[in-house]
Amino acid sequence: MKHFKENIHISKPLGIAIFSILMLIMALVIGFHHNPYAVYRDELTKKIIAIAIIVAAEAAFILLYDKVTVLPVELWQNRHLIWKLARNDFKKRYAGSYLGAVWAMVQPVVTVIMYYIVFDVIMGAGDQAGARETSIPYVLFLTAGLVPWFYFSEALNNGTQALIEYSYLVKKVVFKISILPIIKVIAATFIHAFFVIVMLIIAAIYGFYPTVYTIQILYYSLCTFIFVLALCYSTCAIMVFFKDIAQIISILLQIGMWATPILWNIAAFDLKVQTYIKINPLVYIVEGYRSSICEKQWFFEDFYSTMYFWIFTVVLFGIGCLIFKRLKPHFADVL
């Protein structure tokens, strides 16, 4: 029975049928959903764009089925090895230092403290208004934004370097190198879990105690995990041939830090400007962390942002799979 479970195989027609049903359900939900507070023309435009992307993704999935599904299947088949290597990677990173993994937590904590002193104590940012007019202390507002950002930036940096760091494994013919980026992302998740706890403690100090809505942090953590993993499969593959991408990512992360409402409040802008800002998928995640802690709001209440994020992420993951598969035969030669 165990052997059977480890080798579950979904045929191509069944796989296409399952994906098609999911896309149809998503398209119907988007088509029939109505926001009474939205401008009809704007809502119709969003629906048309979303359904058009869904149709395009469906067509691409059918045409490129064999290429797109190889990576998810390999990850599932090697899930036990992935977990073992991720734990070893986390331990190895701080091996030999006296404080060990403590160093991974010191820098982000110091960063939060410094931003808090500069923006709140010195510049007097004060409490921030949430999506539902909730007054959020700036230190909590800041922490809830920085926690997912630290997770994203560390996972992206480390995941991009995965093939370079494990070049000795890439050269082994029998080793499934597709598992290397996810190992780095999981290793970053261990540190992220610690900061989530710190964030919840800070929230409790300011009177925002855990509620049933707080469990959504797991959902938004999953969003971050899948989104950054989708990016890493493209960046780590390109990194083998174009080392400068590491510097480009570093610059983009610096820009992204300020382009994402982490230190500033998106509510300060009018709705039209907010729409453009929300093109950045990380806005959905950062605002989601804040609403999970400070506001009584479910993720599906922000319907179009949720649909946009997952459509964008699925397409990005598909692109990452194609790039990785296309460049994979040349990795060993270059490394």
N, C-alpha and C positions, 0 to 999 in steps of 0.2 A: 504493500500500500504506500509506504514512504517513497519507494522508487517511482511509483506511478505519479505521485504528487509532484516530485521533482522534475518530471518530464512531461508535464501537461503541454499539449500542443493544440494551438488554435489554427484551424485551416484558414487559408486566404479568403475564401468566400464568407466564412463566419466572421473573420476579423473585420472585413469591409462592411458586413451587415451590422455588426455591433457599433462601429464608428458612425455609420450612416444614420442609425437610429438615434444615437446621442446627438448628432448634429441636427437632425430633424426636430428633436425635442427642444434643443436650444433655440433653433430658429422660430419655432412656434411660440415658445415662451416670450421671446423678444417681440415677435409680431403682435401678440395679443396683450402684452403688458401696456398699461396706460398710467402715466403719472399726471394726476389732475392739476399739479402745480406747474407743469412744463408747458412751454410754448409749443403749439401743435406742429409748426413747421420745423422747429429744431428737433423735436422728438421724432418726427417722420424721417428726417435726414439721418439721425443716428440709427434708426431701424434699418433703413436701406443700406447704409454702409456696413452695419454689423452682419446683415443677412448675406450681402455680397461677399464679404470675407469668409463667411461660413461655407458658402457654395464653392468658392475658390479653394478653400482648405480641403473640402470634400473631394473635389476633382483631383487635387494634387496628391491626396492620400491614396486614391484609387490607382493613379498612374505610377506612383512611386512607392507602392505598398512594401515591396520586398526590401527596399533600401531604408525606408523610414522605420520599419518594425524591428530591424536587426538589433539596434541598440537597446531598446526597452527589454527585449527578450533576453539578451546577454546579461543585463543588470539583474533581472529576476532570477535567472539561473545561477548567478554567482552571489546572491544576496548574503549568504553566510560568510563567504570569504571577504566580501566588502566590509561587513561589520567588524570582522577580526582585524583587517588591515587598517581600518579607520581608527580603532582604539590604539593600535600600535603606532600609528602616525602621530596621534595626539601625545602619547607618552614620549616618543622619540624626540619630539620637537623641543622639549624642555629637559631632556636627560642631561645630567651633569651639572645643572645649576642647583644652588642650595634651596631656593624657593620653588623651583619646579614650575608647575602650571600657574602659580600665583602671579608670575610676571605677565601672563596673558591677560589677567584681570586688572593689573595696576594701571597700565597706560590708558585704557578707556575710562576708568574711574577718575583718574587725574584730569583727563580731557573734559569730562562732564563737569567736574568741580571748577575748572578754569573758565569754561563757557558760562557757567552759572554766575561766577564772580564778575566777569566782564559785562554780560548782558543784563543780569538782574540786579546785582549789588551796585555796580558802578554806573551802568547806563539806565537802570531803573525800568526794565522791560515790564515788570509787574505781572499780574495774573492775565491769562489769555482766555478768550471766549472760545468755547467748543462749538461743534456743529449745532448743538441744541441749546446754545446760550449758557452752557455750563461754565462756571468760572474755574479755570485750571491753574494752580500755582505754577510759576514759570519753571521751577526746577523739575517738576513732574512732567510738564509739557516738553521740556528739553530732553529729559531722560527717555521718555516714550518715543521720541523721534530718533535719538542717537542709538538706542539698543538695536533696532532692526538695521540701521545704517551700518553700524560696526559689523554686524553679522554679514550683511551683503558685501561690504568692501573686503573683509578678510577672506570670505569664501571665494570671491572673484579673483583676488590676487593669488591666493594659494592654488585655486583650481586651474588658473591659467598656466602656472608653473608645473603642473602635475606631470606632464610627459617629460619635461626636462629633468625634473628631480628624480623621477623613476626611470631614467633612460636605460638602465641596466635591465629592467623588466620589459621595456618596449622591444628590446632586441631578442627576447625569448620568443620563439615561434609559437609555443603552446600557451603562452599567457594571454589572457583576455585584457588587452590594454584599455578597453572601453570602460573598465571599472575604476581607473585611476582618478579621473576628475571627481567622481562622486565620493571617493575616499576622502579627498580634501574638504569637500563641502560638509560631509558628516563630521569630520574632525572639528571644523569651525562651529558646528552645532553644539558641541559639548560646552564650549565657552559661552555661547549664546544662552544656553539654559541657565548658567550662573547669573548672567545679567538680567534675565527675566525675573529671577528671584529677587535681585537687588531692586529692580523696578517696582515689583509688587510691595516690597518693604517700604520704599519711599512713598508709594501711593497710600499705604495704610497709615503712615505717619501723618499724612495730610488729610486723613479721614475718608479716603477712597478705598474701602475694604472690598475684597473679592466678592463678586456676585456670579450669577449664572452666566452673565455676559463675558466675564473674564476668561472663560474657557475658549473664547474665540482667539485668544493669543496663539493657541495651538494651530488654528486654521491659518492665521496670518503668517506664522512661522513656516507652515507648509508652503504657503504662497511664495515666500522668500526663497525657500529651499529649491523649489522647482524652477522658479524664475532664474536664479543665479546658476543653477545646474545647466539650464538651457543655454545660457550665455557661455559657460565654461567649455562646453563641447565645441563651440566655434573658436573661442579664443585660444584654448590649449592646442588645438590643431594648427592654427595659424602661427602660434608662437614657435613651433618647431622650425618653420621656414622664415619667419620674420620676427626676429628677437625684439625689434623696436616696439612691438605692440604692447610690451610690458610698460614702457614709458608713456605710451599713448593712453593706456588704461589708467595709469596713475594721474595723469593730467585730467582725464575725463571724470575721475572720482572726485578730484578737487572741485571741478566745476559743478558736478552733480550734488555735492554737499550743500552748495548754496542755491542750486536750482530746485532742490526738493525742500518742502516746508518743514525743515527740522528746527532751525533756529528762529524762523519767522512763521507767522500765522497766515495760512491761505485765506482765512476768513476776512482778512483786511482788504481783499480785492473784491471787485464786483463779480457777478456770476459769469459774465462773458470771459473775463480774464482767467477766472478759476477753471473754466472749461479747457483753455489752452494749457494751463499748468498741469492739469490732470492727464494730459497726453503722456506724461512721464509715469510709467507703471509703478514706480516706487512711491508715488504720492498715495496710491491706494493702500499700500502696505503701511506706510508711516501713519496716515490718518486712521487706519484700522487698529493699530496698536493703541492709539490714544482713545478711540471710541470704546475699545474693549475694557479699558480701565476706568475711564472718567465719565462715560455716557451710556445710557441704557439704550443701545442701538445694535441690532443684528446686522451682520455683513450683507445679507440679501436685501436689506432695506435700501441700500445704495445700489439699486439694480443695475443701471447702465455701467457704472464703474466696475462692478463685479464681472459683468459680461465682457466688457472691454479688456479687463486684465487677463481673463482666462483665454479669450480668443487670441490676444497678443502673445501670451506665453506659449500656447499650443503651437502657433505658427512659428515662433522663435525656436521652440524645441525641434520642430520638424526640420528647420533650416540647419540647426546645429547637427542633427543626425546626418544630414546629407553631406555637410562639409567634412565632418569627422570621417565618414565612410569613404568619401572621395580621396582624402589625403592620407588615410591610414596605411595603404600599401607602401608609401614612401617614407614613413617615419623612421624605420630602422636604418635605411640608407643614409639619411641626413644626420641622425644622432650617432 
